[in-house]
Amino acid sequence: MSITPYELEIPSHFPAMPIPEDNPMSVEGVELGRKLFYDTRLSLDNSISCASCHNQTSGFSDNAQFSTGVNGATGNRQSMALVNLGWQSSFFWEGRAETLEEQILHPVRDPLEMNQTWEVTAEKLKQVEDYQNDFYQVFDVVNFDSTHISKAIAQFLRTLISSQSKYDVMYKFNNNLPLNTFEQELYAQITNEEWAGMDLFFSLTNGDCLHCHDGPLMQVQGLFSNNGLDETFTDIGRMIVTGNPNDKGKFKVPSLRNIEVSAPYMHDGRFSNLDEVINHYSFGVVESSTIDPMMEFSHQGGVQLDAQEHNLIKAFLKTFTDHEFLNNPDFKDPGAP
């Protein structure tokens, strides 16, 4: 059997995506990964799949504060949105996984999530003839295991590229990059409030958001930050991985893409809407020993946005919504009617 190389379309304003040499993408591999992403056999009681906690209409995140695993178990962190993962250099809120393939290994065996050994997972999938054929075609193996399963899912996840929002058009326009026909139509829909919100967002004296959220990916890669949520920490965040007290209370800076649909917010899902998030950065910032030095207005509780500025920032945050991404049929459950 032969496989077809997958031609990944990288947006013109994005950097090149690094693809691991030991997991080249193929059309068949991506489709196998999509089937696995939606397959409940990956969980102990066949009740949940990856998609259960990463819903496409929510930007591949979970609208519950904490996701529900098998047997009603609940996690203690908000489910991160899956978007533009091919450019990420760390995964999970504390960055405990360094590759996408490694990240995929965690939820299946986590007792609060799918709670199933990879050995059992592989045996369950081997009982399905279609999977036997798929893994043989994609990886040339009969006795496939967790390595092959995670590689297939990673191939699918690398296709989850969000790049067709109003923000992308604004970014390209400001950087003198040509707009295609679709982008020109979107440009005509951008409001004065959204442009003004963008100016505030990137201002060093108003929104002051650019230190953590910038560029086409709308995040600073590899950055972990204490953004002033607490003075003391029940969840020590990045310090779990590094053991460094200077990392206490620091969490991965997420992308803001599709932020309008991916509530609740922060690592513990404490904020239920965008207004609460903006109010935190305006008036609710709490200083602690590890607070990010880029939180330059922490001494006064935040950037002190007035009501008009608040609304303009909120309008700009909604420009990250990518309706093409949220409705892309290539990302949907292949078994759905």
N, C-alpha and C positions, 0 to 999 in steps of 0.2 A: 504494500500500500504506500502511496505517496501523500505528502502533505503540501499544502499551498502556503507559501510565505505570506504573512499578514502585512499589508501595506498600511502602517499606522500613519494617519494624517495629523501631522503636528501643526497647530495653528501658526500662522506666519509671525506672530508677535511673541511666541513662546520659545524658550531655549530648546535644544535638542533633548530628547528623552533617552537616558542611558538604559539600555536593555542588557540584562545579564547574559554573558556568553553561553552559560549552561542552560538558558531557558529562552531560546529564540521564539518569537511569536509566529503562530500559524493560524490560518482561518479555522482549521479543525480544532486546534488547541484552545482558541478563544471561545468557540462554541461549546466545547466540553466544559470549560471553566464556567460558562454561563449556566449550563445545566446543573453543575455542582453547587453553584452559588444559591440556587433556588431549591435544592434537594434537602428535604427534612431527614433523610437517612443519616445525615451527618450528626444528628443528635440522638441521645440515649433512647428516648421514647418516641422517636420519629415525629416530634411535634413542632420543631423549629428548624429553620434554615438560616443561612447567613442573611438572607433578605428579611427575615423576621425582625431584625434589629437595625437593618439598613434598607429603608424603604425609598424607592426611586422618587416618589412624589414629595418626600421630605429631604431631597438632596442626598439620598442614601444615608440618612441618619434615622434616629428614633425620636418621635415626638413625646415619648414618655421620659420622665426625669431619669429613671433607671430602667434598663431593659429587663424583661422577664425571661429567665432561662427555663430549663426542664424542671419539672416538679414544682413550679412556682417560685423557684429561687430568683432573687433579684440581685443585680450588681450594685456597686457603690460609686460608679462614675457614669457620666452621660456618654452615650454611644457616639463616637466621632463620625462625622460625615466622610464618606468615601468619594473623593473627588481629586482628580489630577495627582493620583498616587504615584505615578511613574516618576515624578520629580521629587518625591520625599526621600529624606535620608534617615528618618527615624519614625517609629510608629508607636501608637498608644500615647496616652497623656503624659506618661513619664519617660517615653522613649525606650522601653525595654527591648524592642526588636529593631534591628538595624536594616533589615531587608523586607520587602513585601512578602516574599516566600516564607520567611521566618514568622512574620506577623500572623499569617494564616494558620499556622500550627497551633496558636494559643487558644482561640475560642472553643475549638472542638473538645479539647481535654480539660477546659476550665470547668470546675464543678458548679460555678454560678452561671454558666452559659450552656454549652451543649453536653458537657459531662460524659464524654465517651472517649475511650482510648482510640488511638489511631489504628491499632490492630483490628479492633472490632469494626471501626468505620470502613476500613479497606475490605474486610470480609463481607460486610453487608453490600457494598457496591459490586463486589465480584459475583454476587448472585444475579446481577442484572446483565443479560447478554449484551445489550447495547453498550454498556460501559466496558465490558471486556473488549469489544471491537474498537471502541473509541480510544482507549488507552493503548491498545496495540498499534493503532494507526498513528497516534500522535507521538508516542514515546517508544514504540517498538518493544514493549514489555508485555508479558502475560501476567506475571506476579507483581502487579503495581502496588505501591505503598504510599505513605503520607507524603513522601517527597514528590511523587508524580501528581498527587491530588493537589497539593499546594501550588505546584508550578502551573497547573492548568487554571486554577482559580486566579492566580496572579496574572496570567495572560489576559483573562477577561477584565480584571480590575484595571489594568493599564489602559484599556480602551475607554474608561470612564473619564473622558476629557470634557471639561466645561470651559467654553471659550466664546460663546455667542450671546453674551449679555450686553446690556447698554454700556456697562463699565468697559467692556472690551473695545467698543466703538470709541468711547471717550478716551481711553488709553491710546488707541491707535491714532486718533485725531491729534491728540496733544503731542505725539511723537512723530508726526508727519509721515505716518504709514498709510498706504493706500487702502481704501475701503471697497469691499466688493458690493455687489448690488444689494444683497441682504443687509449688509452693514449700513449702507447709505439710507435704506428705508428705516432702519432702527435709529440712525442719527437724527432723522427728522422728528422722531418721537421724544427725544430727550428734552426735558423741561428746563427752564431757567433755574428752578429750585434745585434740580439735580446737579446742574453745573455749579451753583453756589455752594451746595453741600459738599461737592468734591473739593472746592477751594478751602473750605473749613476743615475738612478731613485731613488734608495734607499741610495745613498751616501749623507752624511751630508754636504759634501763640493762641490758637483757638482749639481745634480738635486734637492736634498733636498725636494723631494716630499712626503716622507714617513710620515710626521707629519699628513697629511690629508688623504692619500690614502695608505692603507696597508691591509695585511691579505687577506683571500680568498674572502671577499666581496668587496675589493678594495675601502674601505672608512672607516673612523673612525666614528662609530655610534654615532648619537646624537650631532654631532659637527656642530656648525655654525661659519662661519669665514668671516672676511673681508680680502680678498686676494689681496688688493691693486689695485683695478680697478679704483677708483676715490678718489679725495681729498674731494669733497662735494657730497651729495647724493640726487638725485631726488626720489629714492626709498630707504626708510630707513630700509627695510628688517626686520630682527628679532625684531627690536624695535616696530614694529606694534603690535606684540603679547605681549611682555613683558613690554613695556613702559619704559624700561631701556635705557638711553642714551648711555650706554656702549655697547649696541647691535646695534647701528646705523650702517647701511651698512654691517651687517653680514647676510650671507645667508647659507642655508644648504649645506654641502659638499656632492656632489653627488657621486655615484659610477662611476668608469671609465669603467665599463664593456660595451663592444660594442661601445666604444667612437669613433671608426673609422667611424661608419655609422650614428651617431646621431647628426651631426652638424645641426645648429650652436650651439655655446657654451656660457656658463655663463648664469646667471639668465635673462639677457636681450638679449641673443643671439647676442652679439656684434661681436663675432669672428666667421668667416665663415669657417675656416679650422684649422687643427691641428698646422700648421706652425704659425698662428697668436697666438694661445694659448701658444705655446712654446716661441715665441718672447716676449709675455707679461711677463712670469715668468723670462725671461732672462734679458730684458732691460726696460720693461714698467711698473714695479710696482711703484705705487704712495703711499706715506706715508700719513696717516691721524691719527686722535686721537684714532680710534678704530682698527687700523690695527692689524692683528693677530701677537702676539709676536714670533710665530714660523716662520714668514716670516723674517728670520734672515738676509737676504741680501737686505732688502727693502731700506736701506740707500744708496745703490749704484744702485738702479733701478731693481735689480734682481740678478740671479745667474750667469749671464754673460757667457752663454754657447757659445762655438765657433761653427763653421759650422758643424764640424764632430760630436761633442757632440749633437748638435741639431738633426742631422739625426739619431743618435743612439737612442735618447729618442723617437723620432717619430716612429722608427721601433719597439721599445718595446711597445708603446701605441697600436700599431696594433695587438699585441698578445692578447689583451683583446677581440678580435672579436670571437664570438662563433657562427659558421655557423650552428651548430645543433639547437641552440636556434632560430636563425633568420629564420629557415626553418621548424621548428617543426610543423607537421600537426595538432597536438592537440591544438595549439594556434590559428589556422586560423579560419576565418569566417565559421561557420558550414553551412551557407546557400549559400556559394560560390560554383560555378561549379567545 
